[in-house]
Amino acid sequence: MHSERKIEFKAYDTDGDWRIVEASADARLSLMDILRSNGFDIKGVCGGLALCGTCIVKVISGTGELAPPNDDEAAMLEMLPDAGTGSRLACQLPLSLSMNEMVFGLQNYE
């Protein structure tokens, strides 16, 4: 029998309010998808194509190993003035067990 693998992480919205988010690591969703479904106001104007940067998040803490940005994500992050160390596009981060106990913060996008 297959047991579902759960992850739990903390996410801060742009006002500094935080919530614990629980999800299945087996869901074929991105971090952006799960944040939206948990009521976070994350834009994602381009629909997850790494073209707009409106889903930018910061990895605040965590020991998980995230896959490095692909070429499209890296190019977009280079163009965003508020991107820095730990910044990622939530649309490009698939849910994974490595996110367990991590802390993410939504960044303001103007």
C-alpha positions in Angstrom: 0.0 0.0 0.0 1.3 3.5 -0.9 1.5 6.0 1.9 1.2 9.6 1.1 4.3 11.6 1.9 3.5 14.9 3.7 5.4 18.1 3.9 4.9 21.0 6.2 6.5 24.4 5.9 5.9 28.0 7.1 5.1 30.9 4.7 5.0 34.6 5.4 2.8 36.9 3.3 3.9 40.4 2.4 2.3 41.8 5.6 4.5 39.6 7.7 1.7 37.3 8.8 2.6 33.6 8.6 0.8 30.3 8.3 1.8 26.6 8.4 1.2 25.1 5.1 0.7 21.3 4.7 0.7 19.5 1.4 1.5 16.2 -0.2 5.0 15.9 -1.6 3.5 13.6 -4.2 1.2 16.3 -5.6 2.3 17.5 -9.0 2.0 21.1 -7.9 4.4 24.0 -7.6 5.0 26.1 -4.5 2.9 28.8 -6.2 0.0 26.5 -6.6 0.0 25.4 -3.0 0.4 28.9 -1.7 -2.5 30.1 -3.8 -4.7 27.2 -2.6 -3.9 28.2 1.0 -5.1 31.7 0.5 -1.8 33.6 -0.1 -2.1 36.5 -2.5 0.6 35.4 -5.0 0.2 36.9 -8.5 1.9 34.6 -11.0 0.6 36.7 -13.9 2.3 34.5 -16.6 0.8 31.3 -15.3 4.0 29.6 -14.3 6.2 30.2 -17.3 8.9 32.1 -15.4 8.2 35.2 -17.6 6.9 37.8 -15.1 8.5 37.4 -11.7 5.3 38.2 -9.8 5.6 34.9 -7.8 8.9 35.8 -6.3 9.6 34.3 -2.8 12.5 34.3 -0.5 13.8 31.1 1.1 14.2 32.4 4.7 15.4 29.3 6.4 15.5 25.6 6.0 17.9 22.8 5.5 16.2 21.3 2.5 18.0 21.0 -0.8 16.0 22.7 -3.6 16.9 22.1 -7.2 18.9 25.0 -8.6 17.1 27.6 -10.8 16.8 26.5 -14.4 18.0 28.9 -17.1 14.6 30.6 -17.5 14.2 31.2 -13.8 17.8 32.4 -13.4 17.4 34.9 -16.2 14.2 36.3 -14.7 15.7 36.5 -11.2 18.6 38.5 -12.7 16.1 41.1 -14.1 14.2 41.6 -10.8 15.6 44.4 -8.7 14.4 42.9 -5.4 15.9 39.4 -6.1 18.8 38.4 -4.0 20.3 35.4 -2.2 17.5 33.0 -1.5 15.1 34.5 -4.0 13.2 32.0 -6.2 10.2 31.9 -8.4 7.5 29.9 -6.7 6.1 28.7 -10.0 9.4 27.0 -10.7 9.6 25.1 -7.4 7.9 21.7 -7.5 6.7 20.5 -4.2 9.1 18.0 -2.7 10.1 16.4 0.6 13.1 18.8 0.7 10.7 21.6 1.5 9.7 20.1 4.8 10.2 22.6 7.7 11.5 25.3 5.4 10.4 28.9 5.7 9.3 31.0 2.7 8.4 34.6 2.5 6.4 36.3 -0.3 8.2 39.3 -1.7 6.5 42.5 -2.8 6.4 42.8 -6.5 5.6 46.3 -7.8 
